[in-house]
Amino acid sequence: MKQIFDARRNHAETQQKTGYVPRKNATQADYDRIGFMSGLEVHQQLKTKEKLFCHCPAGIFQKADDFDAELIRHMRPTLSELGEYDGTALMEFRTRKNIIYRIKNETACTYDVDDTPPFLLNREALSHSIDLSLLSKMRVVGEVHITRKQYLDGSIPTGFQRTAIIGIEGEIQLKNKKVRLIQLSLEEDSCREVSDIGHTRIYRTDRLGMPLIETVTYPEFKNPDEVKEGADYIRFLNRSTGKVRRGVGSTRADVNVSCKGGTRVEIKGVAHNSWMPELTHNEAYRQWALLAIRDLLLKSVKDQANWKIFAREAKAKDFKLENFGVPKNPTLKVFLVNLPGFHGILSHFTQPGKMFADDFSDRLKVIACIEKPNMVHSEMFEDVVGEKAWTKVQSLLGSKENDAQLIFWGPDDDIKTALETIEERCRLAFTGVPNETRKSFEDGTTIFERVLPGADRMYPDTDSAPIPLEDDEIDEAMKRLPKLVSERVAQLIGWNVPEDTHSYLLANNLVSLLEKVQVELKVPARFTSVLLAHTLKHLEGQYPSLPDFSYEKIYELLHFLVNRKIDPVIAKAMLFHLYQHPKMDFDSILITLNFKEVTRENILAKVPYLVKKYKEIRTSHDDSAGLRWVMGNLSKQATGNMSLSELSREISFK
Amino acid sequence: MTEDIFQGYKGRSLAVLQKFNARVWAKVRVDSSRGVFEGTILPRAENTDDKHLVLKIFTGYNIGVDIQGITGITELGYKKAIYKIPEKEFPYSKDKPNVKLLGTGGTIASRLDYRTGAVIPAFSPGELYGAVPELADICNLTTEKLFAVFSENMGPDQYKKLAIAIGNEIEKGIDGIIIGHGTDTLHYTSAALTFMVQNSPVPIVLVGSQRSSDRPSSDAALNLMHAATAAAHGDIAEVMVCMFGPTSDEYGFLHKGTRVRKMHSSYRSTFRTIGDTPIATVSRQGVVPIKQDYQRRRTDRKVTILPYYEEKVTMIYYYTNMQPDVIDALVDAGYKGIIIIGTGLGHVNKPIYPAIERAIAKGVAIYMTVQTLWGYVHMFVYDTGRDLMAKGIIPAENMLPETAFIKLSWALGQTSDLAKVKEIMLTPINSEITPREPYNGYLIYQGGVPEVEEFIRKFHK
C-alpha cells in the first residue's frame, strides 16, 4: 500500500534534518552545539614475566585451535548490593550462552579457570603500576584493595575481574589544556574470543590473567581530535617507562562518548588511536540522531506507556528465506512483527551508511543469539521482499499506515527472547539513547555489543588481603621515574627536531636516546631524530624485525662513527644493512658499502677537475645542474668522510 | 546497645577516627600527605592492621588510606548501607514433589555482603527462589535452618540433630531431602547420616559448593538444581553426596555417603567415589544410574533413626619413626577407639607394638585403614601385618579412614562390647566395605600420556 516510500530518500533527509556534519567540515562550534563530551579508559599490558595472580608466563600466545583441554561454564547474574540484578547481567543470562574455554597447559593453570584461589599479587606488576601512577601525577593509595568487577560475558572464567586502584586524581598536559585523570587500576586481562556463534562462545585463555593497567580520564575531551591527542599522550606516558608491552593488542582503549541529552556510551576495545576521531564524531552524532528519533516518536506514538509490538508466526514457505541469504534450515521459525508508529523511523539516519533498523539485527544476534542475516524490514534500501509480499504482511498484521514491519526468523527456542528484544529496543527509542557498549569498525561506525554494566558490580575480593604501600616504596619509585612526556615534547621542540618525528620518538620512548647521543657524542638530536623516525621507521615497515636489533644498536653505530671520525651521515646507509643483519660488525658494513677512508683534502682536490670537465660537456648554463653533477660524482666517496653540505659549498663554477 | 560507629577499627586507626570525629558509613574528605581522598568510610575487616582507613571511592572501588599521613577528615555526608537479600515467594504446584532443604551453614546458601565482604546466608525459600528461580521448575521447596556452622565445626551434636530432623521429615511425608553443607567435612557427615538414618524411603542428598554463590561462575546454583532433581525425582533412596562431575558446568555425580571423599582443595569436581564408581550422574534432565544395586524409593515411611555417637574416638596417621608415646597418650586420655591409617596394605613399625599391646589390653578398639585410600587392608601378606593382627588390631577392609572413624564412633556409641563393635564395624550398612573392587574403581590417569591427553582434549574436564 505504501511502497512509494523511498527509504534512501528518507535516510538522506533525516541525515540532513538531524544536522549531521561530516568530520572534515566540523568545527568546534558544531561540537559545542551538540555537546560533544568524551573520556578515555586506556588499557595497557605491563611487561612482566608472570601473570598477575598466578605463576603462568605472561605474553605467550596460542593459535585458536592449539589447546590441551576445554571446559564449559555458564554465567549467572548475581544480585547487586542493592538487591538488583545488573542490566548486563540480565542480558547475558537471557542469551543462555555455553561458554567454552580452551586451555593450553603452557599458558594457563587451574587459577585461570577458577579452580584454584589466587596466589599473591605479582610484585613486579605492582611496582610498574606505582611508577605509572606517579607519572600520571596521581595520589597513590596507602593500601591496595583487590576488588572484583563482574563480567558476565564469559571473558573471565570467574565471572569477575580482579582489579585494584593504585592511584587516583591525576592529570595529563595536552598541547592546549590539562585533562584530569580519575584513577589508575591494576587488573588482570581477559580471555581472547575465538568465536561466538549461536549459543556457543569460545575463548582461549592465554592472555587471561596478564597484568594490565587501566588509566581513566574525566570526560573532558571536547572534540574528536582531543580524544586522540589524549590517547596518544597516555600511550607515550606508558611507554616512557619501558615497563609496558608493545605489539598488537597490548594497548586497547574504551572510549566513552555522549552528546547533550544523550547518555554515556562506551566504544569498546579501540585498537588504534587513529580510529578515535571518526568513531567519537560518529557516536556523538548517532546519539544526536537518536534524540531526533525520540522527538519524532513522541508525535507518532501517543500512548507510549502501553505501546506494544504485534507479532504472528508465518509460514516459512511463504517467504523463501534463501532469497534473504539464509541457508536452508526447515527448523527455523518465521515471525512477522508490526511496529506501530515506526514508519519512517526504521530507515532514519543513525551513522553514515546505517539506519535505525540495523540495531534490531545487531541485538537479535547478540541477545537472542540468532545469526545474521536474521531479519528484513519494510524500509530497506534494497527491498528484497517485494511490494506484493509486504502488502500481504501488512494485512496479516492489521498494520496501519504509520506502522513499520519486520520479518525475522530463528530457532524456536530463541523466538521469545527475540520478540522481547525487538520490543525493548523500540521502547528504548522513546527515551533516546540506550546505555550500551558498542563495537568499533575501521570505517568509524559502531554496532551494539552489550548493555552497559551498572555501577553496582564491584565488591571486595575475599580471597586476597589488602596490601599496604609504605612511604619508602613510593619514595623509591619517585627516584626511578623517567621525565614527563610533556617535558620530553618541550625538549624535542628545543632541539628543533621536526614535528613529524615526535609521535614515533615518543611512542618508542626514544627521546632519552637522542639526548644521550647529543650529549655524549655531540651528534645533533635533529639528525638522530630523522635517522630514527624516517630511515629506521621505513626499514621497520619493509623488513621483519629481528630479535638482535635494538635501539641501543643505533647508539653503538653512532659511537663507532664518531670514534672513527667518520661523518654520521653514512649511518643512514649503514642502517639499511644493520637492521637486516644486526650481528654484522660495523667495519664489515662499511666494506659492503665500498666505503674507503679518504681525507677531506683528497676529495676537495678532485673538485677543480670535475668542474672543468662539466664545463666541457655541459648542455645548459644552469650552474645548479653542474653542482648536482659534481656532487653525484663525489658524494659516494665523500659520504662519511666529510659533510656533504660542506662539499657542496666548496664547489664553484665561477 | 549503642551502635558501634567505628566497626572493625582498632588501635591507631580507631584513634584517628575518634580524633577527627569520623564514623563508618560517613562520606568524607581525607587530607593526607599523599593528597586528598574522597569516599565513604567502610567497616574494617577483622584480622587487618590498624594503620589504614578503608574508603569506597565514587567509582565503586575500595582503597586504603595510610592513617599516618592524615591531617584532617571532614564529613560530607552519611549513608549507611543496609544489605538485604530480596525475597520472592516460592511458587507451589500440586503436581511437583515436596522437598525439604535442611541448612547447616556453608557456602551453598550464602551471599556476600558486597560492602564488607562478610558472608550473609541466603536461605529462606524466597531467597533461594530469588537466586535460583529454576528450583521452582523442579520441586516445591521448603527450608529449615538447623544450625549455622562452618563445615569444620560440624560434629556429633549436629549429626544427631540432622538424623532426627530427617526422621521427622520422612514421617511427615516428604518426597526428598536436601542438606546444604560446607564441603570440607561433607563426607564425614554423609558417612554419619548413612549410619544414623537407615532404610530411608526417600533420597537424602548432601550438597555444597566449591565457589560461593556470590560469584557468577559459582557451582552452587547448578549443584542445588542437581540435588533438587535427585531428591525430588531420583529413584535412589540413599544418603548421597551430590557435587560436580567434571569441573565444567555439565553434570553432577551422586556418590554413596560412605565411599566419597574430597580430593582437591579447590576444584569444583573435588568429590570422588573411592574404590568404586559413583551411583549415578545427575543433570537437570534427571538421574541416570551408573550402578544398579541401590536402594529404591518407596512410599512407606519406615525409617530407622540411630543417633548414637561416642566422642572418645580418634584417628592416627602413621608416619615413619612414630613413637609409642603417641598412642600411650591417647589411651591415657581415655580414648576408646582408634583408627590407624597405616602405610601400604596396613602397616606400622615395630617400636609402637608395645603401645598397641597396652591399648588393646586396656580395651581400646583399634582398626586399620590405609593411607593409599584405594585398595584393601591386607595384613596377611607381611609379617608385620600378621603381628599386628595377633596383637588385636582389626583390619577395616576397604573402608575409607574418615568413614571408619565415623563408624567406630557410632558403634562405640551403641555398645562397649568389643565383639559387638567388631560385628557392627565389619558388617557393611551401605558399601563402606565392598566385597569386590571393580576395575574402574581406581582411575587416576596421569597427564602427558598421549592417549590421556587425547581424552582430555576431547571431553570437557
Interface residues (C-beta under 8 A of the other chain):
Chain A: F67 D68 A69 E70 L71 I72 R73 H74 M75 R76 P77 T78 L79 S80 E81 G83 A89 I100 N105 T110 V113 D114 D115 T116 P117 R139 V140 V141 G142 E143 V144 H145 T147 R148 Q150 Y151 L152 P157 T158 G159 F160 T163 A164 I165 I168 E169 I182 Q183 S185 V216 A455 D456 R457 M458 Y459 P460 T462 A465 P466 P468 L469 D471 I474
Chain B: S32 S33 R34 G35 V36 F37 T48 D49 K51 H52 L53 V54 I57 T59 G60 Y61 N62 I63 G64 V65 D66 I67 Q68 G69 A81 Y83 K84 I85 P86 R111 L112 D113 Y114 R115 T116 G117 V119 G130 A131 R211 S213 D214 R215 P216 S217 S218 A221 L222 P246 T247 S248 D249 E250 H264 S266 Y267 R268 G447 E453 I456 R457 H460 K461
